[in-house]
């Protein structure tokens, strides 16, 4: 056999090498098909673990994608002092329009504000009993698009609050800052969850491959008796780990799409409460490719760590 192998040309040896890999790869896929119970359980564990990671990742990705648009829609409410006259109010409006960070202003006078409050609050009858209008005039200041960062909005808020005839300036962006802080914590938790689920996948695949090796102990002993190397014996098991990871990645993608469809309506309703629109985005082509590559590589490494340990221990008796 060694003489015949030396007579093969380099191209033929190259083709024979990949033909053997193709044969062992398809044979390992057939072994998975012939042993569906343990194989499906392993694939299900991989798929569920990866689906959880993808779902958390996409949740953070979608929220981070819409935060800039929410920041651009942030407005500053500038309350005019009640003692300010109409002339002073017009002077304040002219001063606000000249500020660098201001895109536009809208005046809501106290009469209009009271009418809207009566309409929305449901206390119209009680408010009619009041002699004076307690509401101040309010300027709704819309910052420029270049002023959408929280720090820039806070600086503009502080600048507006210092203007004459202004009692206070309120910025409705604090909840975005809290959301950014929460996302930072969630990112750290996602890294921890990634590590835990990664260990779970490695242990699951490794234990399944170990059972496969032990169940084929007699065959491995015979192969070693006829001169098979450890690398040749390990190869089908490594291909089995590859198929576990690859099919598990496809299952994770399918489960994630089902979860995203289920959550899309709830996310749309939540965004509508803030007068926003939210469309949940799934994995793009590059992320889907990385998912399959990562899950397949994870299956290969898990199988290799397990099979290389146990195959070496099996010797012909």
For each residue, the residues with C-beta under 8 A, 3 or more apart:
1: 4 5
2: 5 6
3: 6 7
4: 1 7 8
5: 1 2 8 13
6: 2 3
7: 3 4
8: 4 5 12 13 16
9: 12 13
10: 13 14
11: 14 15
12: 8 9 15 16
13: 5 8 9 10 16 17
14: 10 11 17 18
15: 11 12 18 19
16: 8 12 13 19 20
17: 13 14 20 21
18: 14 15 21 22
19: 15 16 22 23
20: 16 17 23 24
21: 17 18 24 25 235
22: 18 19 25 26
23: 19 20 26 27
24: 20 21 27 28 235 236 239
25: 21 22 28 29 239 242
26: 22 23 29 30
27: 23 24 30 31 236 239
28: 24 25 31 32 236 237 239 240 242 243
29: 25 26 32 33 239 243
30: 26 27 33 34
31: 27 28 34 35 212 236 240
32: 28 29 35 36 39 240 243 244
33: 29 30 36 39
34: 30 31
35: 31 32 38 39
36: 32 33 39 40
37: 40 41
38: 35 41 42 208 211
39: 32 33 35 36 42 43 208 244
40: 36 37 43 44
41: 37 38 44 45
42: 38 39 45 46 204 205 208 244 248
43: 39 40 46 47 244 247 248 251
44: 40 41 47 48 248 251
45: 41 42 48 49 200 201 204 248
46: 42 43 49 50 201 204 205 244 245 248 249 251 252 295 299
47: 43 44 50 51 247 248 249 250 251 252 254 255
48: 44 45 51 52 252 255
49: 45 46 52 53 197 200 201 252
50: 46 47 53 54 197 201 248 249 251 252 291 295
51: 47 48 54 55 251 252 255 256 259
52: 48 49 55 56 193 197
53: 49 50 56 57 190 193 194 197
54: 50 51 57 58 252 253 256 283 291
55: 51 52 58 59 256 259 260
56: 52 53 59 60 186 190 193
57: 53 54 60 61 190
58: 54 55 61 62 256 260 280 281 282 283
59: 55 56 62 63
60: 56 57 63 64 183 186 187 190
61: 57 58 64 65 281
62: 58 59 65 66 267 278 280 281
63: 59 60 66 67 179 183
64: 60 61 67 183
65: 61 62 68 281
66: 62 63 69 70 271 276 278
67: 63 64 70 71 176 179 180
68: 65 71 72 148
69: 66 72 73 276
70: 66 67 73 74 176 274 276
71: 67 68 74 148 149 150 153 173 176
72: 68 69 145 148
73: 69 70 276
74: 70 71 143 148 153 171 172 173 176
75: 140 141 142 143 172
76: 140 141 143 153 156 157 160 169 170 171 172
77: 138 139 140 141 169 170 171 172
78: 96 105 138 139 140 141 160 163 166 169
79: 136 137 138 166 167 168 169 170
80: 84 89 92 136 137 138 139 165 166 167
81: 84 136 165 166 167
82: 136 167
83:
84: 80 81 88 89 92 137 165
85: 88 89
86: 89 90
87: 90 91
88: 84 85 91 92 164 165
89: 80 84 85 86 92 93 107 137 165
90: 86 87 93 94
91: 87 88 94 95 165
92: 80 84 88 89 95 96 139 163 164 165 166
93: 89 90 96 97 105 107 139
94: 90 91 97 98
95: 91 92 98 99 163 164
96: 78 92 93 99 102 105 139 141 160 163
97: 93 94 102 105
98: 94 95 102
99: 95 96 102 156 159 160
100: 144
101: 143 144 146 147 152 155 156 159
102: 96 97 98 99 105 141 142 143 144 156
103: 142 143 144 145
104: 141 142
105: 78 93 96 97 102 139 140 141 142
106: 139 140 142
107: 89 93 137 138 139 140
108: 112 113 116 137 138 139 140
109: 112 113 137
110: 113 114 133 135 136 137
111: 114 115 133
112: 108 109 115 116
113: 108 109 110 116 117 135 137 138
114: 110 111 117 118 127 133 135
115: 111 112 118 119
116: 108 112 113 119 120
117: 113 114 120 121 123 127 135
118: 114 115 121 123 124 127 128
119: 115 116 124
120: 116 117
121: 117 118 124 127
122:
123: 117 118 126 127
124: 118 119 121 127 128
125: 128 129
126: 123 129 130
127: 114 117 118 121 123 124 130
128: 118 124 125
129: 125 126
130: 126 127 133 134
131:
132:
133: 110 111 114 130
134: 130
135: 110 113 114 117 138
136: 79 80 81 82 110 167
137: 79 80 84 89 107 108 109 110 113
138: 77 78 79 80 107 108 113 135
139: 77 78 80 92 93 96 105 106 107 108
140: 75 76 77 78 105 106 107 108
141: 75 76 77 78 96 102 104 105 156 160 169
142: 75 102 103 104 105 106
143: 74 75 76 101 102 103 147 148 152 153 156
144: 100 101 102 103 147
145: 72 103 148
146: 101 152
147: 101 143 144 152 153 156
148: 68 71 72 74 143 145 152 153
149: 71 152 153
150: 71 153 154 173 176 177 180
151: 154 155
152: 101 143 146 147 148 149 155 156
153: 71 74 76 143 147 148 149 150 156 157 171 173
154: 150 151 157 158 171 173
155: 101 151 152 158 159
156: 76 99 101 102 141 143 147 152 153 159 160
157: 76 153 154 160 161 169 170 171
158: 154 155 161 162 169
159: 99 101 155 156 162 163
160: 76 78 96 99 141 156 157 163 166 169
161: 157 158 166 168 169
162: 158 159 166
163: 78 92 95 96 159 160 166
164: 88 92 95
165: 80 81 84 88 89 91 92
166: 78 79 80 81 92 160 161 162 163 169
167: 79 80 81 82 136
168: 79 161
169: 76 77 78 79 141 157 158 160 161 166
170: 76 77 79 157
171: 74 76 77 153 154 157 174
172: 74 75 76 77 175
173: 71 74 150 153 154 176 177
174: 171 177 178
175: 172 178 179
176: 67 70 71 74 150 173 179 180
177: 150 173 174 180 181
178: 174 175 181 182
179: 63 67 175 176 182 183
180: 67 150 176 177 183 184
181: 177 178 184 185
182: 178 179 185 186
183: 60 63 64 179 180 186 187
184: 180 181 187 188
185: 181 182 188 189
186: 56 60 182 183 189 190
187: 60 183 184 190 191
188: 184 185 191 192
189: 185 186 192 193
190: 53 56 57 60 186 187 193 194
191: 187 188 194 195
192: 188 189 195 196
193: 52 53 56 189 190 196 197
194: 53 190 191 197 198
195: 191 192 198 199
196: 192 193 199 200
197: 49 50 52 53 193 194 200 201
198: 194 195 201 202 298
199: 195 196 202 203
200: 45 49 196 197 203 204
201: 45 46 49 50 197 198 204 205 248 298 302
202: 198 199 205 206 298 301 302 305
203: 199 200 206 207
204: 42 45 46 200 201 207 208 302
205: 42 46 201 202 208 209 241 244 245 298 299 302 303 306
206: 202 203 209 210 302 303 305 306
207: 203 204 210 211 306
208: 38 39 42 204 205 211 212 244
209: 205 206 212 213 237 240 241 302 303 306 307
210: 206 207 213 214 306 307 310
211: 38 207 208 214 215
212: 31 208 209 215 216 237 240
213: 209 210 216 217 220 237 306 307 310 311 314
214: 210 211 217 310
215: 211 212
216: 212 213 219 220
217: 213 214 220 221 314
218: 221 222
219: 216 222 223
220: 213 216 217 223 224 233 311 314
221: 217 218 224 225 314 315 316 317
222: 218 219 225 226 316
223: 219 220 226 228 232 233
224: 220 221 227 228 233 314 315 316
225: 221 222 316
226: 222 223
227: 224
228: 223 224 232 233
229: 232 233
230: 233 234 308 311 312
231: 234 235
232: 223 228 229 235
233: 220 223 224 228 229 230 236 237 311
234: 230 231 237 238 304 307 308 311
235: 21 24 231 232 238 239
236: 24 27 28 31 233 239 240
237: 28 209 212 213 233 234 240 241 303 306 307 311
238: 234 235 241 242 300 303 304 307
239: 24 25 27 28 29 235 236 242 243
240: 28 31 32 209 212 236 237 243 244 303
241: 205 209 237 238 244 245 299 300 301 302 303 304 307
242: 25 28 238 239 245 246 296 299 300 303
243: 28 29 32 239 240 246 247 299
244: 32 39 42 43 46 205 208 240 241 247 248 299 303
245: 46 205 241 242 248 249 295 296 297 298 299 300 302
246: 242 243 249 250 292 295 296 299
247: 43 47 243 244 250 251
248: 42 43 44 45 46 47 50 201 244 245 251 252 295 299
249: 46 47 50 245 246 252 253 291 292 294 295 296
250: 47 246 247 253 254 292
251: 43 44 46 47 50 51 247 248 254 255
252: 46 47 48 49 50 51 54 248 249 255 256 291 295
253: 54 249 250 256 257 283 288 291 292
254: 47 250 251 257 258
255: 47 48 51 251 252 258 259
256: 51 54 55 58 252 253 259 260 282 283
257: 253 254 260 261 282
258: 254 255 261 262
259: 51 55 255 256 262 263
260: 55 58 256 257 263 264 280 282
261: 257 258 264
262: 258 259 265 266
263: 259 260 266 267 280
264: 260 261 267 268 279 280
265: 262 268 269
266: 262 263 269 270
267: 62 263 264 270 271 278 280
268: 264 265 271 272 277 278 279
269: 265 266 272 273
270: 266 267 273 274 278
271: 66 267 268 274 276 277 278
272: 268 269 275 276 277
273: 269 270
274: 70 270 271
275: 272
276: 66 69 70 73 271 272
277: 268 271 272
278: 62 66 267 268 270 271
279: 264 268
280: 58 62 260 263 264 267
281: 58 61 62 65 284
282: 58 256 257 260
283: 54 58 253 256 287 288 291
284: 281 287 288
285: 288 289
286: 289 290
287: 283 284 290 291
288: 253 283 284 285 291 292
289: 285 286 292 293
290: 286 287 293 294
291: 50 54 249 252 253 283 287 288 294 295
292: 246 249 250 253 288 289 295 296
293: 289 290 296 297
294: 249 290 291 297 298
295: 46 50 245 246 248 249 252 291 292 298 299
296: 242 245 246 249 292 293 299 300
297: 245 293 294 300 301
298: 198 201 202 205 245 294 295 301 302
299: 46 205 241 242 243 244 245 246 248 295 296 302 303
300: 238 241 242 245 296 297 303 304
301: 202 241 297 298 304 305
302: 201 202 204 205 206 209 241 245 298 299 305 306
303: 205 206 209 237 238 240 241 242 244 299 300 306 307
304: 234 238 241 300 301 307 308
305: 202 206 301 302 308 309
306: 205 206 207 209 210 213 237 302 303 309 310
307: 209 210 213 234 237 238 241 303 304 310 311
308: 230 234 304 305 311 312
309: 305 306 312 313
310: 210 213 214 306 307 313 314
311: 213 220 230 233 234 237 307 308 314
312: 230 308 309
313: 309 310
314: 213 217 220 221 224 310 311
315: 221 224
316: 221 222 224 225
317: 221
